[in-house]
Every structure is written in C-alpha cells, then in structure tokens.
C-alpha cells in the first residue's frame, strides 16, 4: 500500500526562484525514506510541502490516496518532529504529549492511555511532570517524538531532528528512531544533510541537488553505484576519488598509467574509485596500477587514510592500521570491478 505520492512537485517563490523542480517520490507503507543533500538543495522545502507548511506551485501531494494540496496541515494526518523540538515551555511533558489529542476532542481516558503508552515506549515515564527546561536535549527529543506518536499518523516527518545533539547522543538517538519506526510500522520521511544518518536510517535514499533528484535507491545502491559524480562525492566518508581520465582500446589512462578494463567509452571520462577499494603496494613494484605520491597519513584507529595525488590529482586511499605505513611513493592495485566511469561533461554514470 502506498502512503505518499509526490507527483511532479514544483515550488516557485514570488521572486521566480525555483526551490523544487518537478520532483517525483513515492513512499510505501511502513517505509523510511531519507531526503539527503547539501544546504539549499530543497529537501526541507519538499518536506514542508508534504506537511502543508509550504504551498505547492505545481504538481500533486497525495496522502493515503487523497489529494492534499489544499488541505490544512492539521487535517493531513501527518506528525512532524522538528529540529528545535517545538515544545511548549510552560507545559509539563504530560501536557505537551496530550495537547494535540486534547485539541482534537479525544476522550480524556484515551488521551491518558496514549500518553502513557508513548512515554513507556520512549522511556520518559519518569519525566511526565517535568517542564522541558528540566530535560536534557535527548529527553526533549524523545518528548517531541512522543507527541508525534500519540497522534497515530499516516506518516512521520522528521526535519533534521538530531542536529542539535552532540555526536554520541546523535548516534544513540539515530538507532532509537530506527527501532521505533520499525516497531510502529508507520511510514516516515527523514530530512538530513548528514550522509551517515541517511545511510544508517533509510530503506531508500533520495539524493537531492539544486531542487532536483540526483538518485533514488537503497543505501547499498546509492553507495555502490552512484548515478552521478555529485552522488559519488556526497555519499561516502571520505568521498569517492574522482579523476580525469581517458578511455579507449579497452583501457583507462590516468596520466602516464594504463589500466586494462572492459570499457566501451572512448575519450575523456571521470574515473571514480572508493578509497577503501584503492589497495596499496609499497615501493615502485608489486602492482601495475598508477603510482601515488603520498603527502599525509591520517590515523583513525582501526584504519588510516593515505592522502596524496595520482597523476597530479588529489587521491585518498584507505588502509588497515595493521598494515605497514607507506613511504613517499606507492603503487595502487586496482580491480576493474571497483572502477566507476562518469560522463566527463554531464557527470552522469556511464
């Protein structure tokens, strides 16, 4: 069953600026879809269009089979969790959770049951009489999620809900959101600029750039077969290496080095290599790949990042910490299956 259909959605502001340019996205029942992209790419605008907080210039927003373009936000059967929690500071946690249900005329006994069930689920039962100012950031975020849960919506909308938390708490809350969404079985859209959040949370990722969709796919698809150089450079930490290269006669040429590969393209291309797929051989021998000049070594504990250049172009390789630290010059061992080719002009995958 389809929960949400965004059909050729366009958002044009009065000054003519286009924030969203003909976006098509479908969210299935129980699915968690993450909108990810850099600041200004249109992801939050698109979420606000679904919520009814931004008008739709063109296209359709269909929720549970009903066109909701002109429907007020309160009548869309959505629940939104904001970046800044949006809690009422003068109300207790209990009253914050109950407020929306009370406004809808829900019977008092039903309100109490839903509030206490959500509080138990989120482990905030001991805080029901406290004010938001008496809670930590993580506890406030749980209250904000609890307020969404009690509404029993058709879809949850998360607008960068973890950006105000420190790194450790952000990791913990990310796992809690994932478990919670799986347990409830409710569809959700999650907006973030953090590609780690996108990769770990999503059933499917929608990568947005400049108001348009670059790629839709599972985390494995987006990471393993990026549709463009933008996706390749945005998804992955560190990002994919992108090198100017030439193809022809069944080979890829980088500078003075030739890599035999079954390529059909002829002419200039952009060659992509994930850092963890760029294996090193110390010294000048032991591999027939292109040479890499090493500039800096970055120790990260279990792994280290080797930064340098290949054919005069910046390059990063990932190495296990138990391997010998390379010298100033290494050669790369590259497998044809690990290479990605992109059109030199458009940046689209070949």
C-alpha positions in Angstrom: 0.0 0.0 0.0 1.3 3.4 -1.0 1.3 6.0 1.8 2.5 9.1 0.0 2.9 10.1 -3.7 4.7 13.3 -4.6 4.0 13.9 -8.3 6.0 16.4 -10.3 6.1 18.8 -7.3 7.3 22.3 -8.0 7.9 25.1 -5.6 8.4 28.6 -7.2 8.7 31.7 -5.0 7.2 35.1 -5.9 10.7 36.3 -7.0 10.9 33.5 -9.5 13.4 31.3 -7.6 12.8 27.6 -8.0 13.4 25.6 -4.8 11.9 22.3 -6.0 11.9 21.4 -9.7 9.5 18.6 -10.7 10.2 16.0 -8.0 8.6 12.5 -8.1 8.8 10.4 -5.0 6.7 7.5 -3.7 6.8 6.3 0.0 5.3 2.9 0.6 3.5 1.9 3.8 6.0 1.3 6.6 8.9 2.6 4.6 11.5 5.1 6.0 12.7 7.3 3.2 15.5 9.8 3.8 15.9 13.1 1.8 19.6 14.0 1.8 21.6 16.8 0.2 23.5 19.9 1.0 22.0 23.1 2.4 19.7 24.8 -0.1 19.0 21.7 -2.2 15.3 21.8 -1.5 14.9 18.9 0.9 13.3 20.8 3.8 11.1 22.8 1.4 9.8 19.5 -0.1 9.1 18.1 3.4 7.2 21.3 4.3 5.2 20.9 1.1 4.1 17.5 2.3 3.3 18.9 5.7 1.3 21.7 4.2 3.6 24.4 5.6 4.6 25.4 2.1 2.2 25.8 -0.8 2.6 23.6 -3.9 3.2 25.7 -7.1 2.7 22.8 -9.4 2.2 19.0 -9.1 0.3 16.9 -6.5 0.8 15.7 -3.0 -1.3 12.5 -2.5 -1.5 11.1 1.0 -3.3 7.8 1.6 -5.0 8.2 -1.8 -6.2 11.7 -1.1 -5.0 14.8 -2.9 -4.0 17.2 0.0 -2.6 20.2 -1.9 -5.2 22.5 -0.4 -5.8 20.6 2.8 -4.7 22.4 6.0 -1.7 20.9 7.9 -3.9 19.9 10.9 -6.1 17.9 8.7 -3.4 15.9 6.8 -2.9 13.1 9.3 0.8 13.8 9.5 3.0 14.2 12.5 6.2 16.3 12.3 9.3 16.3 14.5 11.2 19.5 14.3 14.9 20.3 14.7 14.2 22.6 17.6 11.8 20.2 19.4 9.0 22.9 19.3 7.8 22.0 22.9 5.6 24.3 24.9 8.0 25.5 27.7 5.2 26.3 30.2 3.6 22.9 30.0 4.7 19.6 31.6 5.8 16.7 29.5 2.5 15.1 30.0 0.6 18.1 28.8 2.9 18.5 25.8 2.2 15.0 24.8 -1.6 15.4 25.4 -2.1 18.8 23.8 -2.7 17.8 20.2 -5.1 15.0 21.2 -7.0 17.4 23.6 -7.4 19.9 20.7 -8.9 17.1 18.6 -11.5 16.3 21.2 -10.1 12.9 22.1 -11.7 11.4 25.3 -9.7 12.0 28.4 -9.2 8.3 29.2 -7.9 7.6 25.6 -5.5 10.6 25.9 -4.1 9.2 29.2 -3.7 5.7 27.7 -1.9 7.0 24.6 0.4 9.4 26.5 1.4 6.7 29.0 2.0 4.1 26.2 4.2 6.6 24.3 6.1 7.5 27.5 6.8 3.9 28.2 7.9 3.2 24.6 10.3 6.2 24.7 11.4 5.6 28.3 10.3 9.0 29.5 7.6 7.9 32.0 9.6 9.3 34.9 9.6 12.8 33.4 5.9 13.3 32.8 5.6 16.1 35.4 8.7 17.9 34.4 8.9 21.0 32.2 11.0 20.9 29.0 13.6 23.2 30.7 14.3 20.4 33.2 15.2 17.9 30.5 18.4 17.1 28.6 18.5 17.5 24.8 18.0 13.8 24.2 15.0 13.7 26.6 13.4 16.7 24.8 13.8 15.0 21.5 12.1 11.9 22.9 9.2 14.1 24.1 9.0 15.6 20.6 8.8 12.1 19.1 6.2 11.1 21.7 4.0 13.9 20.7 4.1 12.7 17.1 3.5 9.0 18.1 0.3 9.7 20.2 -1.4 11.1 17.1 -1.1 7.7 15.3 -0.4 9.5 11.9 -0.3 8.1 8.4 3.3 9.3 8.1 6.0 10.8 10.3 8.0 13.8 9.0 11.4 14.3 10.6 13.2 17.6 9.8 16.8 17.3 10.9 15.7 16.2 14.4 19.2 15.3 15.7 21.2 18.3 14.5 21.1 20.0 18.0 22.6 16.9 19.8 26.2 16.0 20.4 27.8 13.3 18.3 27.4 10.4 20.9 23.8 11.2 21.6 23.1 11.7 17.9 24.3 8.1 17.3 22.2 6.7 20.1 19.0 8.6 19.0 19.5 7.5 15.4 19.3 3.9 16.5 16.3 4.6 18.7 14.5 6.3 15.8 15.2 3.3 13.5 13.9 0.8 16.1 10.9 3.0 16.9 9.9 3.4 13.3 10.2 -0.4 12.7 8.2 -1.2 15.8 5.4 1.2 14.9 5.4 0.2 11.2 4.5 3.8 10.2 5.9 5.4 7.0 8.4 8.2 7.6 10.3 10.8 5.7 13.5 11.9 7.3 15.4 15.0 6.2 19.1 15.4 6.8 22.3 16.8 5.4 24.3 14.1 7.2 25.1 11.2 4.8 25.9 8.9 7.7 22.3 9.4 9.1 21.0 8.8 5.6 22.9 5.5 5.1 22.1 4.1 8.5 18.4 5.0 8.7 17.0 4.7 5.3 15.1 1.9 3.5 15.6 4.2 0.5 17.6 7.4 0.0 16.5 10.4 -2.2 19.6 12.4 -3.0 18.6 16.0 -3.9 20.8 18.7 -5.5 19.6 22.1 -6.5 15.9 21.2 -6.3 16.2 18.1 -8.4 16.6 14.4 -7.7 20.0 13.0 -8.5 19.3 9.4 -7.4 16.7 7.3 -5.6 17.8 3.9 -4.3 18.7 1.7 -1.3 21.8 2.8 0.7 23.7 -0.1 -1.0 22.6 1.1 -4.5 23.4 4.8 -3.8 26.8 3.9 -2.4 27.8 1.1 -4.7 26.5 2.5 -8.0 26.2 6.3 -7.7 24.3 7.8 -10.6 26.4 10.9 -10.9 29.7 12.5 -9.7 27.6 14.6 -7.3 26.2 11.5 -5.6 29.7 9.8 -5.6 31.2 12.8 -3.9 28.4 13.4 -1.4 27.7 9.9 -0.2 30.7 8.2 1.5 33.2 9.4 4.1 35.8 10.0 2.8 34.1 10.6 -0.6 34.9 8.7 -3.8 38.0 9.8 -5.6 37.2 11.4 -8.9 40.0 11.6 -11.5 40.1 13.0 -15.0 41.0 10.1 -17.3 40.9 8.9 -20.9 39.4 5.7 -22.3 39.9 3.7 -25.4 41.2 0.3 -26.7 39.9 -1.5 -23.7 41.8 0.6 -21.2 41.6 3.6 -18.9 44.5 6.0 -18.9 45.4 8.3 -16.0 48.4 10.4 -16.8 51.1 8.0 -17.9 49.4 4.9 -16.4 47.2 2.5 -18.2 44.6 0.3 -16.5 43.2 -2.6 -18.6 39.4 -2.7 -18.2 36.5 -3.8 -20.4 35.3 -0.2 -21.2 33.1 0.7 -24.2 33.6 4.5 -23.8 36.1 6.4 -26.0 37.5 9.7 -25.0 37.6 11.8 -21.8 35.8 10.5 -18.7 35.7 10.9 -14.9 37.0 7.9 -13.1 35.7 7.1 -9.7 37.4 4.9 -7.1 36.2 4.5 -3.5 39.2 5.0 -1.0 38.6 1.5 0.5 38.9 -0.1 -2.9 42.3 1.5 -3.7 44.8 -1.0 -2.4 48.4 0.0 -1.9 51.7 -1.7 -2.7 54.8 -0.2 -1.0 57.6 0.9 -3.2 57.6 1.1 -7.0 57.0 -2.6 -7.7 54.4 -5.2 -6.7 51.5 -3.6 -8.6 50.8 -2.5 -12.2 48.4 0.3 -11.2 49.2 4.1 -11.3 51.7 5.5 -8.9 50.5 7.6 -6.0 52.6 10.3 -4.3 51.9 10.3 -0.6 51.5 13.6 1.2 49.9 12.9 4.6 48.8 10.0 6.7 45.7 10.3 8.9 45.4 7.8 11.7 41.8 6.9 12.6 42.3 3.9 14.9 41.3 0.8 13.1 42.1 2.3 9.7 44.3 5.1 8.3 43.7 7.4 5.4 46.5 8.0 3.0 46.3 11.3 1.2 48.3 12.2 -1.8 48.0 12.6 -5.6 47.6 10.4 -8.7 48.5 11.9 -12.0 48.7 15.3 -10.2 45.1 14.9 -8.9 44.1 14.6 -5.2 43.6 11.0 -4.1 42.8 9.3 -0.9 43.3 5.6 -0.1 42.0 3.7 2.9 44.4 1.3 4.7 44.1 -1.1 7.7 46.0 0.2 10.7 47.9 -3.2 11.0 49.5 -2.7 7.5 52.9 -1.0 7.2 52.7 2.8 6.8 53.6 3.6 3.2 56.6 5.6 2.0 56.5 8.7 -0.1 55.6 6.7 -3.3 53.3 3.8 -3.7 51.5 2.0 -6.5 47.8 1.3 -6.5 46.3 -2.2 -7.0 43.0 -1.5 -8.8 40.4 -4.1 -9.9 38.2 -3.3 -12.9 35.1 -4.1 -10.9 35.9 -1.4 -8.4 36.1 1.4 -11.0 33.2 3.8 -11.8 33.0 5.8 -15.0 31.1 9.0 -15.4 30.5 11.2 -18.4 33.1 14.0 -18.4 30.6 16.7 -19.4 27.3 15.8 -17.6 28.8 13.9 -14.6 26.2 11.1 -15.1 27.2 7.5 -14.7 28.2 5.6 -17.9 
